[in-house]
Each structure stands twice: as C-alpha cells, then as structure tokens.
Amino acid sequence: MTTLLTGGNGWVPSFVLRRLARRGERVISFDLMPPDRALREHLGDAIEQVVFEEGDVTDAGRLREVAEQHSVDKLIHAAAITPRLEREMAEPARIIDVNFMSTVHCLELARTMPEIARMVYVSSGAAWGSGHEVEALDEDAPSRADGLYGILKHTCERVCQRYARLFDIDVVAMRPANVYGPMERVTPGYSGATELREMLRIAAAGEPILVNSLAGPYLDWTYVEDIAEGIELAWATPQLPHDVYTITGGQLYPIGDMLAAFQRHWPGLEYREVAEDDANYSVSGDPPGPVPSNARMAQDFGWTPPTALDDGVAEYIAWIREYGPQ
C-alpha cells in the first residue's frame, strides 16, 4: 500500500509517518518544508520507506499529480495552519485556504480516485471550542468554536461527512487532544507553541519557571506517540461504525502537575507560584472544565492511550535537552 500524508514533516504527522513506515508501508510525505535533521533522526531507518514530495496543499493540481504518480490508495490529511491570534489577524484568507480548501482538494482526490480506500482527516479538539457546561465532552457535543482554527476543523468534519454520504467514500475524522512530546518545532503551519514548550523554553535558558497559578488551564495532555497511534488505528481498521473519534487520555492535568513531572525528569529545573506581576509565564488559572471523553475509541477500537504521564514526560524532556525548545 502507498499512503499520502499531507503535512507529514510536521509535529504530530511525523509520528504518524514513522509508525506507518515502521510497518513497512510506503508513505508519501507531502509538505512545504523539506525534511530537517530532527525529522531524519526521528525516522531513523524507517526513512527508507518514505518519499518526500514538496508542495502546497492549496495547489490541487500538484496534490493530484503526486497522488497519481505514486498510485496512492490511502490518504491522511494532516496539513494545517495552527495560528495564534496574531497570525489569524494577519492572514485569515490564507488560513481558510489551507485549513478548509485543502480538505476539499483531498476529498476530491478520494471522490475521483477509486483506488483510495480511505481518507483520514486529522481534526482537533479545538472543534468543540469552549464554554460547554457538561461534565464530559463526546463527539456529539455541539461546537462552540470561535477562532478560525476550531471553526474550520469542525466545518471540515461536517464537509467530510457530507462527501461520504454523497459519494459513498470512506472518510473518518480524528480529533487529537492537547498534545505534548518531542518534535514540536516551527514549521510553515506551526509557529506558536504549547504552554508546556514555552515554559520549558524558560527552563532551557537556565531560569526558574515563575507562574501565577499552579492550577488552570486544566488540559487533557496526551503523549504525541499515542495520538499518532490513534490516527494509525483509523487508517488501518476497516468498517468503522463512527466517522469522528477523539484521541485523548481522558484526564485533565493542572499546570502544577505538569511542572512537577518536568522536575522529576530534569534535575535542577525550578518552578514556583508567584504573584501575577512577578510571573515570567502567565497562565489562566481557570478551574477545570469538561473532560474530553475517550469512550468511543475504547468502545470501537478497544484502545485507550497507553503512555503514562511520567513515561511521556521523560521522552519529552530528553528530546528538549538534546534539540532545545525550538
């Protein structure tokens, strides 16, 4: 089999790329960014199964050319811009083009190339938005997204569902949780950073991490390898009973728990809670909200993310100390 993976050189997709390549699958990584040192070392010997093709996912002709040239029979669409507010304000049309229209281009490939057995759309928990007044969030919860990223992720899920019904194609959307782990670095679509990487940037500079709260935001931090495994399951499992799945550990962690885990695996790392004006990294301090549910994954795949927090943090810290916080 040959799988076309858009955005394959990026953070989470690079783990999907490695998992499929290690299975012996041929994978075409379609990306604006050429493979860098971190990606090549990350892939190791599995790189022999990977073909790197440079291209922009908004270029429907180039995308089709690559798909046809390599006779792809599965498609994972992961390319996206994950914007902070400044980028959202600076280039909204580009974000819409990349995050929405590229999905339409991929759906058109799935519609017109009968050899493509399944398309996996990599969505995001951002599709839910915030402000839900429930204890748990499942895939049927309504979207309250108000940023372009979340709005477009939810919209793309709906468009995928409509294409599937109209044209009888096999499409499934996977919603990753809040991700942590190695390979988070600047790419054409990702120039921001998680709260965790920003705090580790302070530690890497040899300074104590001073936060205004050890409580919120409470987030369902899930190790990046587990996120990739969930996407791989969707790629590999035939006849899925649902068309949207959430990949999450199903547990909320306060900032204090994450900092404590960092400290356990980075001797000398210091952190403490200080007054707002003295903080070198400010967090919301918000109370916990609804817990994203992994019940559908557990039911349909018999799977929940297997990596314990300390095991994932140990891998993350080791990578940060070798490559820097990027």
ROVEXZA-95676 format. One record per residue (C-alpha): residue in one letter; x, y, z; residue number from 1. Coordinates in steps of 0.02 Angstrom, whole numbers, padded with zeros to 5 digits. Each point is the difference from the previous one (the first is absolute). Example, Ala and Ser with C-alpha at 12.3 -4.5 7.8 and 13.67 -1.06 7.14 Angstrom:
<sites>
   code       xx       yy       zz   pos
      a    00615   -00225    00390     1
      s    00069    00172   -00033     2
</sites>
This chain:
<sites>
   code       xx       yy       zz   pos
      m    00000    00000    00000     1
      t    00051    00181   -00025     2
      t   -00067    00136    00113     3
      l    00003    00186   -00038     4
      l    00026    00097    00161     5
      t   -00020    00188   -00015     6
      g    00102    00105    00119     7
      g    00100   -00156    00039     8
      n    00158    00092    00055     9
      g   -00090    00092    00140    10
      w   -00017   -00039    00184    11
      v   -00139   -00130    00024    12
      p    00004   -00058   -00182    13
      s    00185   -00045    00017    14
      f   -00050   -00132    00127    15
      v   -00134   -00067   -00116    16
      l    00130   -00002   -00139    17
      r    00120   -00102    00107    18
      r   -00133   -00122    00060    19
      l   -00058   -00040   -00177    20
      a    00177   -00011   -00068    21
      r    00051   -00118    00139    22
      r   -00143   -00113   -00052    23
      g    00084   -00013   -00169    24
      e   -00127    00113   -00086    25
      r    00054    00118   -00136    26
      v   -00045    00177    00053    27
      i    00002    00159   -00104    28
      s    00029    00150    00113    29
      f   -00071    00152   -00090    30
      d    00061    00159    00083    31
      l    00059    00177   -00034    32
      m    00148   -00029    00117    33
      p    00144   -00113   -00051    34
      p    00052   -00132    00128    35
      d    00115    00072    00132    36
      r    00129   -00082    00113    37
      a   -00126   -00031    00139    38
      l   -00119   -00090   -00118    39
      r    00135   -00107   -00080    40
      e    00066   -00053    00169    41
      h   -00178   -00028    00062    42
      l   -00037   -00118   -00145    43
      g    00164   -00095    00009    44
      d    00004   -00153   -00114    45
      a   -00186    00020   -00034    46
      i    00044    00145   -00115    47
      e    00033   -00130   -00136    48
      q   -00190   -00024   -00013    49
      v   -00033    00187   -00020    50
      v   -00007    00106   -00158    51
      f    00007    00187    00032    52
      e   -00098    00107   -00123    53
      e    00001    00188    00015    54
      g   -00163    00091   -00030    55
      d   -00136    00113    00065    56
      v   -00164   -00083    00047    57
      t   -00094    00146   -00075    58
      d    00069   -00050   -00171    59
      a   -00130   -00130   -00053    60
      g    00094   -00039   -00160    61
      r    00164   -00038    00088    62
      l   -00090   -00105    00131    63
      r   -00085   -00104   -00135    64
      e    00161   -00017   -00098    65
      v    00088   -00075    00151    66
      a   -00147   -00114    00044    67
      e   -00011   -00068   -00176    68
      q    00188   -00014   -00026    69
      h    00019   -00109    00155    70
      s   -00165   -00096   -00022    71
      v   -00056    00038    00177    72
      d   -00138   -00106    00074    73
      k   -00019    00085    00169    74
      l    00002    00182    00049    75
      i    00032    00085    00167    76
      h   -00030    00187   -00005    77
      a    00094    00080    00144    78
      a    00067    00162   -00077    79
      a   -00067    00157    00083    80
      i    00046    00170    00067    81
      t   -00016    00006    00190    82
      p   -00006    00188    00025    83
      r    00018    00108    00151    84
      l   -00108    00156    00006    85
      e    00132    00108   -00086    86
      r    00010   -00116   -00150    87
      e   -00188   -00020   -00006    88
      m   -00015    00189   -00014    89
      a    00142    00016   -00125    90
      e   -00049   -00133   -00127    91
      p   -00178   -00065    00025    92
      a   -00026   -00037   -00185    93
      r    00158   -00107   -00007    94
      i   -00056   -00096    00155    95
      i   -00170   -00033   -00077    96
      d    00081   -00056   -00163    97
      v    00121   -00119    00086    98
      n   -00114   -00067    00135    99
      f   -00162   -00012   -00100   100
      m    00030   -00003   -00187   101
      s    00143   -00125    00014   102
      t   -00123   -00119    00084   103
      v   -00117    00021   -00149   104
      h    00146   -00038   -00116   105
      c    00036   -00160    00097   106
      l   -00183   -00049   -00002   107
      e   -00001    00026   -00188   108
      l    00146   -00121   -00014   109
      a   -00095   -00127    00104   110
      r   -00156    00027   -00108   111
      t    00085   -00014   -00169   112
      m    00136   -00129    00034   113
      p   -00092   -00163    00036   114
      e    00160   -00083    00056   115
      i    00003    00109    00157   116
      a   -00079   -00116    00128   117
      r   -00009    00122    00144   118
      m    00034    00181    00044   119
      v    00043    00045    00179   120
      y   -00027    00183    00042   121
      v    00104    00062    00147   122
      s   -00116    00119    00092   123
      s    00024    00072    00175   124
      g   -00082    00015    00169   125
      a   -00008    00185   -00045   126
      a   -00155   -00047   -00100   127
      w   -00095   -00001    00166   128
      g    00051    00176    00050   129
      s   -00028    00048    00181   130
      g   -00140    00044    00120   131
      h   -00087   -00169    00006   132
      e   -00094   -00027    00163   133
      v    00011   -00189    00008   134
      e    00112   -00121    00095   135
      a    00068   -00089   -00155   136
      l    00016    00044   -00184   137
      d   -00035   -00133   -00128   138
      e    00000    00007   -00189   139
      d   -00185    00047   -00005   140
      a    00021    00157    00106   141
      p   -00039    00158   -00100   142
      s    00139    00112   -00060   143
      r    00026    00164    00091   144
      a    00160    00042   -00094   145
      d    00029    00185   -00028   146
      g    00177    00003   -00072   147
      l    00035   -00036   -00183   148
      y    00097   -00159    00041   149
      g   -00139   -00082    00099   150
      i   -00138    00064   -00115   151
      l    00087   -00071   -00153   152
      k    00041   -00166    00083   153
      h   -00183   -00025    00045   154
      t   -00058    00058   -00171   155
      c    00120   -00120   -00085   156
      e   -00067   -00144    00104   157
      r   -00175    00042   -00062   158
      v    00057    00016   -00181   159
      c    00089   -00169    00014   160
      q   -00163   -00076    00062   161
      r   -00096    00076   -00144   162
      y    00123   -00061   -00132   163
      a   -00008   -00174    00077   164
      r   -00190   -00003   -00015   165
      l   -00008    00078   -00173   166
      f    00135   -00103   -00082   167
      d    00010   -00157    00107   168
      i    00182    00028    00045   169
      d    00083   -00057    00161   170
      v    00051    00150    00106   171
      v    00033    00008    00187   172
      a    00050    00151    00104   173
      m    00116   -00015    00150   174
      r    00004    00134    00136   175
      p    00166    00005    00092   176
      a    00002    00060    00179   177
      n    00121    00127    00070   178
      v    00164   -00073   -00058   179
      y    00170   -00001    00084   180
      g    00163   -00081   -00047   181
      p    00152    00005   -00116   182
      m    00009    00078   -00173   183
      e   -00100    00157    00043   184
      r    00092    00127   -00105   185
      v   -00029    00144   -00118   186
      t   -00071   -00052   -00169   187
      p   -00092    00097   -00136   188
      g   -00165   -00039    00085   189
      y    00055    00006    00181   190
      s    00093    00148    00071   191
      g   -00080    00011    00171   192
      a    00030   -00120    00142   193
      t   -00091   -00094    00136   194
      e    00004    00068    00176   195
      l    00116   -00143    00045   196
      r    00131    00041   -00131   197
      e   -00004    00184    00046   198
      m    00033   -00042    00182   199
      l    00139   -00120   -00048   200
      r    00077    00140   -00102   201
      i    00022    00096    00163   202
      a    00078   -00152    00084   203
      a    00117   -00028   -00147   204
      a    00063    00179    00023   205
      g    00050   -00048    00178   206
      e   -00136    00101    00085   207
      p   -00133   -00057    00124   208
      i   -00176   -00014   -00069   209
      l   -00106    00128    00092   210
      v   -00186   -00023   -00026   211
      n   -00145    00097    00073   212
      s   -00099   -00161    00031   213
      l    00033   -00185    00019   214
      a   -00181   -00037   -00044   215
      g   -00079    00036   -00169   216
      p   -00003   -00017   -00142   217
      y   -00047   -00181    00033   218
      l    00033   -00091   -00164   219
      d   -00007   -00180   -00059   220
      w    00185   -00013   -00040   221
      t    00026   -00158   -00104   222
      y    00168   -00065   -00061   223
      v    00034    00030   -00185   224
      e    00041   -00183   -00038   225
      d   -00171   -00049    00068   226
      i   -00084    00130   -00110   227
      a    00091   -00073   -00151   228
      e   -00051   -00176    00049   229
      g   -00183    00054    00006   230
      i    00015    00071   -00176   231
      e    00086   -00160   -00057   232
      l   -00145   -00102    00069   233
      a   -00121    00102   -00105   234
      w    00111   -00025   -00151   235
      a    00008   -00188    00026   236
      t   -00169   -00056    00068   237
      p   -00135   -00044   -00128   238
      q   -00186    00036    00017   239
      l   -00001    00128    00139   240
      p   -00171    00029    00080   241
      h    00031    00187    00028   242
      d    00074    00138   -00106   243
      v    00074    00109    00139   244
      y    00112   -00057    00143   245
      t    00090    00091    00140   246
      i    00177   -00054    00046   247
      t    00026    00047    00181   248
      g    00062   -00072    00163   249
      g   -00164    00060    00075   250
      q    00082    00085    00148   251
      l    00028    00184    00040   252
      y    00168    00056    00071   253
      p    00030    00167    00086   254
      i    00157    00096   -00042   255
      g    00073   -00046    00170   256
      d   -00009   -00186   -00040   257
      m    00091    00025   -00164   258
      l    00136    00107    00080   259
      a    00024   -00129    00137   260
      a    00020   -00135   -00132   261
      f    00127    00108   -00092   262
      q    00099    00022    00160   263
      r    00005   -00188    00031   264
      h    00087   -00025   -00168   265
      w    00107    00157   -00009   266
      p    00116    00015    00150   267
      g    00020    00181    00049   268
      l   -00159    00062   -00085   269
      e   -00084    00125    00115   270
      y   -00176    00065    00003   271
      r   -00111    00092    00123   272
      e   -00161    00095    00012   273
      v    00019    00189    00014   274
      a   -00107    00156   -00011   275
      e   -00064    00045   -00173   276
      d    00120    00147   -00019   277
      d    00151   -00110    00041   278
      a   -00043   -00144   -00118   279
      n    00110   -00034   -00152   280
      y   -00139   -00109   -00070   281
      s   -00182    00040    00032   282
      v   -00137   -00131   -00003   283
      s   -00187    00019    00011   284
      g   -00026   -00079    00170   285
      d   -00171   -00056   -00061   286
      p   -00088   -00143    00091   287
      p   -00019   -00167   -00088   288
      g   -00129   -00012   -00137   289
      p   -00078   -00151   -00085   290
      v    00110   -00153   -00024   291
      p    00020   -00055   -00182   292
      s   -00062   -00179   -00009   293
      n    00096   -00146   -00074   294
      a   -00151   -00116    00016   295
      r   -00031   -00015   -00188   296
      m    00180   -00050   -00036   297
      a   -00006   -00125    00142   298
      q   -00163   -00073   -00062   299
      d    00038   -00012   -00186   300
      f    00187   -00034    00004   301
      g    00022   -00078    00172   302
      w    00137    00129    00026   303
      t    00045    00142    00116   304
      p    00163    00099   -00005   305
      p    00128   -00113    00086   306
      t    00140    00120    00047   307
      a    00008    00048    00185   308
      l    00031    00184    00032   309
      d    00173   -00026    00075   310
      d    00055   -00111   -00143   311
      g   -00054    00128   -00129   312
      v    00077    00145    00095   313
      a    00166   -00094    00014   314
      e    00006   -00017   -00190   315
      y   -00052    00180   -00024   316
      i    00130    00071    00118   317
      a    00138   -00106   -00078   318
      w   -00045    00069   -00172   319
      i   -00008    00180    00061   320
      r    00170   -00015    00082   321
      e    00077   -00069   -00160   322
      y   -00082    00112   -00130   323
      g   -00050    00150    00106   324
      p   -00177    00067    00014   325
      q    00004    00057   -00183   326
</sites>
